Amino acid sequence: MAQATRATKALEQVGVPFELHSYDYDPDVDSIGMAAANALGVEPGRVFKTLMVLVDGKPACVIAPSDGEVSMKRVAAALSAKAATMMKPADAERVSGYKIGGVSPFGQLRKVPVVIDETALLWDAIFLNGGRRGLQVQLSGEDVAQVLDAVLADVSAR
């Protein structure tokens, strides 16, 4: 596979079906997820962003629709914690092993707790970063939650 990344290899290893979609990545856009949705011609609510956060000071990953804001209060509650904050970009790259703009929840260097917004289950398939800028994987929200052993919660405010 010409576009193999740690993320796609992790999905192949567990036998989860997925499709790859490439688009021209622009680092200067306000929202990478919204730009991906526009480039791929899909509803923004189907393209999910991957955020690296600190929950009570420990790394975690949040997967949420790119057309919404993530409530850190809800993230903390979903993981039975007191507080959640965004991780600094350099720390997110170090923990995940991916460059900002290409952070995938699959194949990260460290296994961390994952929270996925429950709206992922409303779609037949969602899009997530495939481990490289300009690469999206399309797969079912159920598969995402199962593979990542993710907590399903309402963490998005629209």
C-alpha positions in Angstrom: 0.0 0.0 0.0 1.6 3.2 -1.2 0.0 5.3 1.5 0.8 3.0 4.5 1.2 4.8 7.8 1.3 3.4 11.4 -2.4 4.2 11.5 -3.3 2.1 8.4 -1.0 -0.7 9.5 -2.7 -0.8 12.9 -6.1 -1.0 11.3 -4.9 -3.8 8.9 -3.4 -5.7 11.8 -6.8 -5.9 13.6 -8.7 -6.6 10.4 -10.9 -3.6 10.4 -12.2 -2.6 7.0 -11.5 1.0 5.9 -11.1 3.2 2.9 -8.4 5.7 2.3 -9.0 9.2 0.9 -6.3 11.8 0.1 -6.7 15.5 -0.3 -4.4 18.6 -0.6 -3.5 19.6 2.9 -3.2 23.3 3.6 -1.5 24.1 7.0 -2.9 27.6 6.9 -6.6 26.8 7.2 -8.5 27.6 10.4 -9.9 24.0 10.7 -8.1 21.0 9.2 -11.2 18.9 9.7 -13.5 21.4 7.9 -11.0 21.7 5.1 -10.9 17.9 4.8 -14.7 17.7 4.7 -14.8 20.4 1.9 -12.0 18.7 -0.1 -13.7 15.2 0.2 -17.2 16.6 -0.4 -18.7 15.1 2.8 -20.7 16.6 5.6 -18.4 18.3 8.2 -20.1 16.3 11.0 -18.8 13.1 9.4 -15.1 14.2 9.6 -13.8 13.8 13.1 -10.8 15.5 14.6 -8.3 13.8 16.8 -7.2 16.0 19.8 -4.5 15.1 22.3 -5.4 16.3 25.8 -4.3 16.1 29.4 -6.8 14.6 31.8 -5.8 15.2 35.4 -2.3 15.7 34.0 -2.2 12.4 32.0 -2.4 12.0 28.2 -5.6 11.1 26.5 -7.2 11.3 23.1 -10.5 12.9 22.1 -12.2 12.1 18.8 -15.0 14.6 17.9 -16.8 16.1 14.9 -14.7 18.8 13.2 -17.7 21.1 13.0 -18.1 21.4 16.8 -16.2 22.5 19.8 -15.0 20.0 22.4 -16.1 20.6 26.0 -13.1 19.8 28.3 -15.5 19.6 31.2 -17.4 16.8 29.4 -14.1 15.0 28.4 -13.0 15.0 32.1 -16.4 13.7 33.2 -16.3 10.9 30.5 -12.9 9.7 31.9 -14.0 10.1 35.6 -11.5 12.9 36.1 -11.5 16.4 37.6 -10.0 18.4 34.7 -9.0 18.3 31.1 -6.9 20.7 29.0 -5.5 20.7 25.5 -2.0 19.3 25.2 0.7 21.5 23.9 1.4 20.7 20.2 5.0 19.6 20.8 3.8 17.2 23.6 1.0 15.9 21.4 3.5 15.1 18.7 5.8 13.4 21.2 3.1 11.3 22.8 1.2 10.4 19.6 4.2 10.0 17.3 2.4 12.1 14.6 2.8 15.7 13.3 0.1 18.2 14.1 -2.4 18.0 11.2 -1.7 14.3 10.8 -2.5 13.0 14.3 -4.5 9.7 14.1 -6.0 7.9 17.0 -4.7 4.6 15.5 -1.1 3.5 15.8 0.0 6.1 18.4 3.3 5.5 20.1 1.6 5.2 23.6 -1.7 3.7 24.4 -3.8 6.4 26.1 -7.5 6.5 27.1 -9.7 7.6 24.2 -13.1 9.3 24.3 -15.1 9.4 21.1 -18.2 11.7 20.7 -21.3 9.6 20.6 -22.4 11.2 17.3 -19.9 8.9 15.6 -22.5 6.2 15.8 -25.1 8.2 13.9 -23.2 7.7 10.6 -22.7 4.6 8.5 -19.0 5.7 8.3 -16.9 8.5 9.6 -13.6 10.0 8.5 -10.5 10.3 10.7 -6.9 11.3 10.1 -5.0 8.4 8.6 -1.6 9.3 10.2 -0.4 11.8 7.6 -1.4 15.3 6.7 -3.9 15.1 3.8 -4.9 11.4 4.4 -8.2 10.3 5.9 -9.5 6.9 6.7 -13.2 6.1 6.4 -14.6 3.4 8.6 -17.6 2.8 10.9 -17.8 4.6 14.2 -18.5 1.3 15.9 -15.2 -0.1 14.6 -13.4 3.1 15.8 -14.8 2.7 19.3 -14.1 -1.0 19.5 -10.5 -0.9 18.1 -9.6 1.9 20.5 -11.5 0.6 23.4 -13.0 4.1 23.5 -15.5 5.7 25.9 -18.5 6.9 24.1 -19.7 10.2 25.5 -21.3 13.5 24.5 -18.2 15.7 24.4 -19.1 18.0 21.6 -20.9 21.4 21.8 -22.2 22.7 18.5 
